[in-house]
Amino acid sequence: MLVRLLYVSRAVDQDSAKAIESILETSRAHNLSNGITGVLCYGGGVFLQAIEGGREAVNTLYNHIVRDKRHSDVALLHYEEITERRFGGWTMGTVNLAKLNTSIVLKYSERPEFDPYKVSGKVSLALLEELMATASIIGRA
């Protein structure tokens, strides 16, 4: 059974570029062998991540993320059973939230800076889907 999980967290390390590289390196190595795909958005010290895969693998990964010292204030935004993956092209694609087009952000947010803590999980997922449709997600399989 496939599931999709969406969470938000804050970066503990003030050098978020270092934290992002560490998270991407770890996730890309781990995810392929565990059938997990997804996308990581970052900016302003905030991570927004969608992960997809088998229920057990996704749940295990999320439990690991909650305990991961690189994250704080981890909040589950959305969890659902799915029939197909939306982010299947990436072991972990990336998006820099600080570089998003303001018109896209304002479509989903009250302010020109996107804050996943202040919107619903469905809104965050809709933004990710738009980013995918507009080829804003970068990364490798």
Salt bridges, closest charged atoms under 4 A:
GLU52 OE2 - ARG4 NE 2.76
ASP68 OD2 - ARG70 NH2 2.63
ASP73 OD2 - ARG10 NE 3.30
GLU80 OE2 - ARG4 NH1 2.72
GLU80 OE2 - HIS78 NE2 3.16
GLU81 OE2 - ARG55 NH1 3.56
GLU113 OE1 - ARG111 NE 3.90
GLU129 OE2 - ARG86 NH1 1.96
GLU130 OE1 - LYS107 NZ 2.84
